[in-house]
Amino acid sequence: MYKRGIMMLLGASFLSACGASNIEVIQLDYIEDQWNVESYSKEGEMIEVHESKEVLAACVGERATELKGDITVYQTAIAGRTEPVSAMTPYTMKVVTYLEGDERYVVCRESYTNQLMAEVIDSFPDFVNTSDGIRLPQLPSIHQTSSTLQDELVEAEGLDIDGKPITPFPHTLLEIEPALYGELEIKLGGKAIRYPISQFEPRGFEMPNQQIAIGYDKKTFRPYILYSFDGQFFMPQPIEFDELEDPESKENTVFSELEIKTVATARELNEGEEIPFYTFSYLKKGKRVAETMTIRFVPGTLLKDGEEPDPMFEDWLPVEEAGPRAIVHRQPYDGESMDFAEYSEATKDESEELFDMINEAEPVDRHGDVSDFRYLTLTDGWKGQVFEISYQKRSKKIDIYLTDSLRDQTFKLSSKGAQKFLDVFPRLKETL
């Protein structure tokens, strides 16, 4: 009986030890201290949002590929990641909009992309005000402008590029009433212009109508598309085509002695229909030619399950790879950016190795001395995890302990893991 009892105790201890060693070390979650979340009223006033986890967790379920019904947009929340985490990951910003049609939807845009994903939801978070919303039509409309607005165009600010003034054709000024989601594609003489002139997405605050017009550089005879929100013009865009006859040439076409006639009429832009907007008349090889500029509304498509968004500015913005990241830092995050001296970051490849080695750490019931770089933050996507770092020096090596304060559980890295950890963060090693 005595031997049997001993065996049962030993067996229970063995099973307990096996269970302890199988504790999952890395358990990522949304870390509120890493994010600043703001929302805006219909009038554009900032509203403080405390439900950051609900915003960050939006659009992670089964995706909806269509926004059905007459759409009312209620509110938009913008989550921005604090430094230094945002310097090391493409997951820096999430724009989340709550709207309702035949069902309740949440629509999300991540970082630098104009592609959206959507999800059907049962209810809205508490901070969403559903007493007043914005009705957005599925199709945009074109409106004529008054002579007063056309006269103001001549005096408008922002009509220059690289310090060179752009002269507008006032009679070309037209107004665009935005749609729910999509973009306006322009062609001249049947050739598509490289960039869409306008992109729409649902927002929970009032957006002014947009205006477009045509201007030109008197020295080069290059035409430009002038684009504004409520009379505030942005950098003029030269007319450049997707497919260049001479790819080495910086200028697609010289429009000598350019004359433009506005032929657009006030109307709704039907999906996929090419509408004549302007006629261009200019000299080409000594002969006057005429070309028609058309506009077409292309509805936006929502990302399907498994599809990843493409970066919007891939021509000039480096594409950051997704994947795990690891940094050590002296102080906890407080919502403000940190000086470089306060943190040290691993590369993406180093982070992947550290994740593997941290996952192999063993749970222990002790920890060591507090490190000067006291915190380790892991991130992968929108989620993260924070450990407190401690250490214990021995004759020939240094033991590294990581404590998850939320679980009150400490883990000890293997000898190989501890050495890798110190190799990746030499500034931390110097302080031990």
RAPEDA-V972444 format. One record per run of one state. SS is the DSSP state (2 for helix, 1 for strand, 0 for the rest). FROM is the first residue (numbers start at 0). LEN is the number of residues. If there is no record, write none. Layout:
[[SS,FROM,LEN] [SS,FROM,LEN]]
This chain:
[[0,0,1] [2,1,20] [0,21,7] [1,28,1] [0,29,2] [2,31,3] [1,34,6] [0,40,5] [1,45,3] [0,48,3] [2,51,5] [0,56,7] [1,63,1] [0,64,6] [1,70,11] [0,81,3] [2,84,4] [0,88,4] [1,92,8] [0,100,3] [1,103,7] [0,110,5] [1,115,5] [0,120,13] [1,133,3] [0,136,4] [1,140,4] [0,144,2] [2,146,8] [0,154,5] [1,159,2] [0,161,2] [1,163,2] [0,165,1] [1,166,2] [0,168,1] [2,169,3] [0,172,1] [1,173,4] [0,177,4] [1,181,7] [0,188,2] [1,190,3] [0,193,4] [1,197,3] [0,200,9] [1,209,7] [0,216,6] [1,222,7] [0,229,2] [1,231,2] [0,233,3] [1,236,2] [0,238,2] [1,240,1] [0,241,14] [1,255,7] [0,262,4] [1,266,2] [0,268,2] [1,270,1] [0,271,3] [1,274,10] [0,284,2] [1,286,13] [0,299,2] [1,301,1] [0,302,22] [1,324,5] [0,329,10] [2,339,3] [1,342,3] [0,345,2] [2,347,12] [0,359,2] [1,361,3] [0,364,4] [1,368,12] [0,380,2] [1,382,11] [0,393,4] [1,397,7] [0,404,4] [1,408,4] [0,412,2] [2,414,10] [0,424,1] [2,425,6] [0,431,1]]
